[in-house]
Amino acid sequence: MDFNQLESVMRRVAIEAGDVIMEIYNSDEFDVRAKSDDSPVTAADEAADLLISDGLRQAFPDVLLVTEEQADSHSEQANAFLIVDPLDGTKEFIHRRGDFTVNIAYVVDGVPIRGVVYAPAKSRMFFTRADGVSVEEAGPFDPQTTGSLSSINVSNPDNAALMVVASKSHRDQATDDYIGKYHVKDMKSAGSSLKFCLVATGEADIYPRVGRTMEWDTAAGHAVLKGAGGDVVRFDDHTPLTYGKPIYENPFFIAYAPGVDLKKA
């Protein structure tokens, strides 16, 4: 893999997809349909998926592409693959809350090693450079020209006063019970893969997810977090969260800054 090309292409198609998403987001109305699993899908999901898929397949025709919106890709397996959620946080999009992202990641041997997370409504973009280091780009976001970049790093957590981020749309009692095991200074909610990015920038120390997710929901944020010095482990045994699992489904997990005293479930 040419990582310079990968950085350029992932960044470009994420921004182009974000532009398409925002056109629909800012329209007077848009249709919402239910998929076979009863999760919502909009024209923005589908338009962004088409744009990203075309761009990635043209640039990397020999690399397996797995996307949320193309169910026929979910049964394929490879040691290295691209994985995409063209619109992560569809519920946030539908309710016009802004906490939705474009997620694109490259996984090798079960580890997401490169990724981009773009939140167009929040004007925030995070990605791993060709060297694997994570950065945040300041807007305006031009698909052809990279703007001003700032390195991002996880916090040096204080276990007596932790900053926690949790899901906005999927918060439940099990999550609150687990968070209750920690000494919490500040609690915030966020949608989509932005939660990984808040840990990556040091705006939060830990993000526990006690609920179902798929690999396309997490791979890009996981890559960004790893490139900022953080990590993601399984909730049950604290072993690394890996990718390329059957049907690309995740177990519960914890994303965190090293130094957090992780608690058992």
C-alpha positions as a Python dict, from the first residue, in 0.01 Angstrom:
ca = {
    (1, 'M'): (0, 0, 0),
    (2, 'D'): (121, 350, -91),
    (3, 'F'): (34, 534, 230),
    (4, 'N'): (83, 879, 79),
    (5, 'Q'): (-175, 794, -187),
    (6, 'L'): (-403, 640, 75),
    (7, 'E'): (-391, 953, 289),
    (8, 'S'): (-469, 1174, -10),
    (9, 'V'): (-753, 961, -146),
    (10, 'M'): (-924, 892, 188),
    (11, 'R'): (-914, 1259, 281),
    (12, 'R'): (-1042, 1372, -59),
    (13, 'V'): (-1336, 1132, -86),
    (14, 'A'): (-1435, 1198, 278),
    (15, 'I'): (-1460, 1571, 208),
    (16, 'E'): (-1647, 1516, -118),
    (17, 'A'): (-1889, 1283, 61),
    (18, 'G'): (-1930, 1540, 336),
    (19, 'D'): (-2027, 1802, 79),
    (20, 'V'): (-2295, 1572, -64),
    (21, 'I'): (-2423, 1490, 285),
    (22, 'M'): (-2448, 1857, 381),
    (23, 'E'): (-2645, 1942, 67),
    (24, 'I'): (-2912, 1694, 176),
    (25, 'Y'): (-2882, 1786, 545),
    (26, 'N'): (-2950, 2153, 464),
    (27, 'S'): (-3246, 2078, 236),
    (28, 'D'): (-3600, 2143, 353),
    (29, 'E'): (-3675, 1772, 391),
    (30, 'F'): (-3541, 1428, 307),
    (31, 'D'): (-3682, 1077, 306),
    (32, 'V'): (-3594, 826, 578),
    (33, 'R'): (-3637, 453, 517),
    (34, 'A'): (-3581, 146, 733),
    (35, 'K'): (-3327, -118, 630),
    (36, 'S'): (-3378, -491, 687),
    (37, 'D'): (-3237, -459, 1041),
    (38, 'D'): (-3477, -167, 1110),
    (39, 'S'): (-3193, 86, 1123),
    (40, 'P'): (-3262, 410, 934),
    (41, 'V'): (-3109, 503, 598),
    (42, 'T'): (-3135, 825, 398),
    (43, 'A'): (-3043, 948, 52),
    (44, 'A'): (-2733, 1099, 214),
    (45, 'D'): (-2610, 756, 327),
    (46, 'E'): (-2655, 617, -21),
    (47, 'A'): (-2508, 911, -212),
    (48, 'A'): (-2203, 926, 13),
    (49, 'D'): (-2154, 551, -13),
    (50, 'L'): (-2160, 564, -394),
    (51, 'L'): (-1911, 849, -408),
    (52, 'I'): (-1668, 694, -158),
    (53, 'S'): (-1691, 346, -307),
    (54, 'D'): (-1623, 473, -659),
    (55, 'G'): (-1325, 676, -542),
    (56, 'L'): (-1167, 397, -338),
    (57, 'R'): (-1225, 127, -600),
    (58, 'Q'): (-1071, 344, -870),
    (59, 'A'): (-762, 417, -658),
    (60, 'F'): (-724, 73, -499),
    (61, 'P'): (-889, -182, -729),
    (62, 'D'): (-712, -481, -572),
    (63, 'V'): (-807, -403, -210),
    (64, 'L'): (-1124, -549, -59),
    (65, 'L'): (-1381, -279, 17),
    (66, 'V'): (-1637, -335, 293),
    (67, 'T'): (-1911, -74, 337),
    (68, 'E'): (-2215, -55, 560),
    (69, 'E'): (-2451, 18, 273),
    (70, 'Q'): (-2343, -273, 50),
    (71, 'A'): (-2455, -590, 224),
    (72, 'D'): (-2289, -813, -35),
    (73, 'S'): (-1950, -691, 91),
    (74, 'H'): (-2011, -813, 446),
    (75, 'S'): (-1940, -1180, 374),
    (76, 'E'): (-1601, -1124, 210),
    (77, 'Q'): (-1278, -1156, 407),
    (78, 'A'): (-916, -1047, 353),
    (79, 'N'): (-605, -979, 560),
    (80, 'A'): (-606, -619, 438),
    (81, 'F'): (-920, -422, 355),
    (82, 'L'): (-1080, -81, 339),
    (83, 'I'): (-1391, -34, 553),
    (84, 'V'): (-1641, 249, 524),
    (85, 'D'): (-1937, 397, 704),
    (86, 'P'): (-2042, 673, 465),
    (87, 'L'): (-2269, 836, 726),
    (88, 'D'): (-2209, 726, 1084),
    (89, 'G'): (-2473, 867, 1315),
    (90, 'T'): (-2773, 857, 1084),
    (91, 'K'): (-3004, 923, 1380),
    (92, 'E'): (-2806, 1240, 1459),
    (93, 'F'): (-2838, 1339, 1092),
    (94, 'I'): (-3214, 1277, 1087),
    (95, 'H'): (-3267, 1486, 1401),
    (96, 'R'): (-3029, 1755, 1269),
    (97, 'R'): (-2800, 1735, 1570),
    (98, 'G'): (-2478, 1753, 1368),
    (99, 'D'): (-2291, 1469, 1542),
    (100, 'F'): (-2249, 1253, 1231),
    (101, 'T'): (-1931, 1154, 1051),
    (102, 'V'): (-1783, 1006, 739),
    (103, 'N'): (-1563, 709, 839),
    (104, 'I'): (-1299, 545, 618),
    (105, 'A'): (-1028, 309, 746),
    (106, 'Y'): (-762, 70, 622),
    (107, 'V'): (-717, -250, 824),
    (108, 'V'): (-418, -486, 810),
    (109, 'D'): (-401, -815, 1003),
    (110, 'G'): (-691, -715, 1225),
    (111, 'V'): (-557, -368, 1312),
    (112, 'P'): (-694, -38, 1174),
    (113, 'I'): (-370, 138, 1084),
    (114, 'R'): (-498, 437, 887),
    (115, 'G'): (-824, 626, 898),
    (116, 'V'): (-1018, 946, 847),
    (117, 'V'): (-1313, 1079, 1046),
    (118, 'Y'): (-1485, 1385, 901),
    (119, 'A'): (-1771, 1563, 1079),
    (120, 'P'): (-1890, 1813, 815),
    (121, 'A'): (-2163, 1975, 1027),
    (122, 'K'): (-1910, 2028, 1308),
    (123, 'S'): (-1631, 2143, 1074),
    (124, 'R'): (-1391, 1894, 1230),
    (125, 'M'): (-1167, 1650, 1045),
    (126, 'F'): (-925, 1398, 1191),
    (127, 'F'): (-701, 1160, 999),
    (128, 'T'): (-383, 958, 1017),
    (129, 'R'): (-104, 1086, 799),
    (130, 'A'): (100, 855, 578),
    (131, 'D'): (339, 802, 871),
    (132, 'G'): (55, 687, 1099),
    (133, 'V'): (50, 999, 1319),
    (134, 'S'): (-296, 1148, 1376),
    (135, 'V'): (-375, 1511, 1307),
    (136, 'E'): (-672, 1746, 1306),
    (137, 'E'): (-717, 1967, 1002),
    (138, 'A'): (-859, 2318, 1030),
    (139, 'G'): (-1116, 2421, 771),
    (140, 'P'): (-1214, 2525, 515),
    (141, 'F'): (-1182, 2174, 375),
    (142, 'D'): (-1065, 2164, 13),
    (143, 'P'): (-1063, 1813, -138),
    (144, 'Q'): (-749, 1892, -339),
    (145, 'T'): (-546, 2096, -91),
    (146, 'T'): (-472, 2003, 269),
    (147, 'G'): (-523, 2284, 516),
    (148, 'S'): (-348, 2366, 842),
    (149, 'L'): (-272, 2053, 1047),
    (150, 'S'): (-229, 2014, 1422),
    (151, 'S'): (-91, 1702, 1588),
    (152, 'I'): (-328, 1549, 1839),
    (153, 'N'): (-243, 1348, 2148),
    (154, 'V'): (-437, 1168, 2418),
    (155, 'S'): (-450, 1310, 2769),
    (156, 'N'): (-241, 1220, 3070),
    (157, 'P'): (-543, 1103, 3269),
    (158, 'D'): (-606, 1168, 3638),
    (159, 'N'): (-786, 859, 3770),
    (160, 'A'): (-929, 1067, 4053),
    (161, 'A'): (-1098, 1302, 3804),
    (162, 'L'): (-1163, 1136, 3471),
    (163, 'M'): (-1329, 1290, 3168),
    (164, 'V'): (-1576, 1044, 3015),
    (165, 'V'): (-1758, 1053, 2681),
    (166, 'A'): (-2050, 826, 2603),
    (167, 'S'): (-2300, 770, 2325),
    (168, 'K'): (-2571, 1029, 2271),
    (169, 'S'): (-2827, 800, 2105),
    (170, 'H'): (-2739, 466, 2268),
    (171, 'R'): (-2691, 556, 2635),
    (172, 'D'): (-2836, 294, 2871),
    (173, 'Q'): (-2828, 176, 3232),
    (174, 'A'): (-2550, -76, 3164),
    (175, 'T'): (-2328, 207, 3037),
    (176, 'D'): (-2409, 425, 3338),
    (177, 'D'): (-2340, 135, 3575),
    (178, 'Y'): (-1997, 82, 3423),
    (179, 'I'): (-1912, 453, 3426),
    (180, 'G'): (-2009, 451, 3794),
    (181, 'K'): (-1701, 240, 3866),
    (182, 'Y'): (-1480, 543, 3793),
    (183, 'H'): (-1413, 876, 3963),
    (184, 'V'): (-1564, 1109, 3705),
    (185, 'K'): (-1484, 1479, 3684),
    (186, 'D'): (-1674, 1554, 3366),
    (187, 'M'): (-1920, 1367, 3147),
    (188, 'K'): (-2013, 1452, 2790),
    (189, 'S'): (-2223, 1290, 2520),
    (190, 'A'): (-2143, 1271, 2151),
    (191, 'G'): (-2269, 1087, 1848),
    (192, 'S'): (-2093, 869, 1592),
    (193, 'S'): (-1717, 810, 1587),
    (194, 'L'): (-1657, 1159, 1723),
    (195, 'K'): (-1627, 993, 2063),
    (196, 'F'): (-1302, 824, 1960),
    (197, 'C'): (-1173, 1159, 1836),
    (198, 'L'): (-1254, 1333, 2164),
    (199, 'V'): (-1035, 1077, 2340),
    (200, 'A'): (-768, 1121, 2070),
    (201, 'T'): (-752, 1498, 2128),
    (202, 'G'): (-749, 1472, 2506),
    (203, 'E'): (-1099, 1619, 2539),
    (204, 'A'): (-1198, 1292, 2708),
    (205, 'D'): (-1003, 1014, 2878),
    (206, 'I'): (-1230, 715, 2819),
    (207, 'Y'): (-1520, 604, 2602),
    (208, 'P'): (-1690, 277, 2704),
    (209, 'R'): (-1937, 118, 2465),
    (210, 'V'): (-2173, -138, 2615),
    (211, 'G'): (-2383, -201, 2309),
    (212, 'R'): (-2379, -343, 1958),
    (213, 'T'): (-2157, -182, 1696),
    (214, 'M'): (-2014, -291, 1364),
    (215, 'E'): (-1656, -258, 1250),
    (216, 'W'): (-1741, 20, 1002),
    (217, 'D'): (-1869, 222, 1299),
    (218, 'T'): (-1538, 204, 1483),
    (219, 'A'): (-1241, 133, 1253),
    (220, 'A'): (-1169, 490, 1143),
    (221, 'G'): (-1203, 635, 1493),
    (222, 'H'): (-992, 349, 1629),
    (223, 'A'): (-717, 429, 1377),
    (224, 'V'): (-724, 799, 1467),
    (225, 'L'): (-708, 716, 1837),
    (226, 'K'): (-415, 478, 1788),
    (227, 'G'): (-228, 744, 1592),
    (228, 'A'): (-277, 983, 1885),
    (229, 'G'): (-138, 738, 2143),
    (230, 'G'): (-462, 574, 2260),
    (231, 'D'): (-608, 228, 2224),
    (232, 'V'): (-927, 22, 2216),
    (233, 'V'): (-981, -305, 2401),
    (234, 'R'): (-1262, -553, 2444),
    (235, 'F'): (-1494, -479, 2734),
    (236, 'D'): (-1492, -835, 2867),
    (237, 'D'): (-1121, -921, 2894),
    (238, 'H'): (-933, -602, 2796),
    (239, 'T'): (-759, -773, 2502),
    (240, 'P'): (-715, -567, 2183),
    (241, 'L'): (-1023, -503, 1970),
    (242, 'T'): (-951, -664, 1634),
    (243, 'Y'): (-1109, -641, 1290),
    (244, 'G'): (-1214, -879, 1016),
    (245, 'K'): (-1446, -1073, 1248),
    (246, 'P'): (-1745, -1273, 1118),
    (247, 'I'): (-2004, -1036, 965),
    (248, 'Y'): (-1782, -750, 1091),
    (249, 'E'): (-1959, -729, 1427),
    (250, 'N'): (-1786, -590, 1737),
    (251, 'P'): (-1806, -700, 2098),
    (252, 'F'): (-1850, -432, 2365),
    (253, 'F'): (-1532, -225, 2399),
    (254, 'I'): (-1346, 52, 2580),
    (255, 'A'): (-1153, 329, 2403),
    (256, 'Y'): (-912, 505, 2634),
    (257, 'A'): (-593, 701, 2695),
    (258, 'P'): (-312, 491, 2845),
    (259, 'G'): (-294, 561, 3214),
    (260, 'V'): (-665, 511, 3274),
    (261, 'D'): (-708, 241, 3538),
    (262, 'L'): (-951, 23, 3345),
    (263, 'K'): (-1219, -145, 3553),
    (264, 'K'): (-1356, -491, 3493),
    (265, 'A'): (-1721, -524, 3401),
}
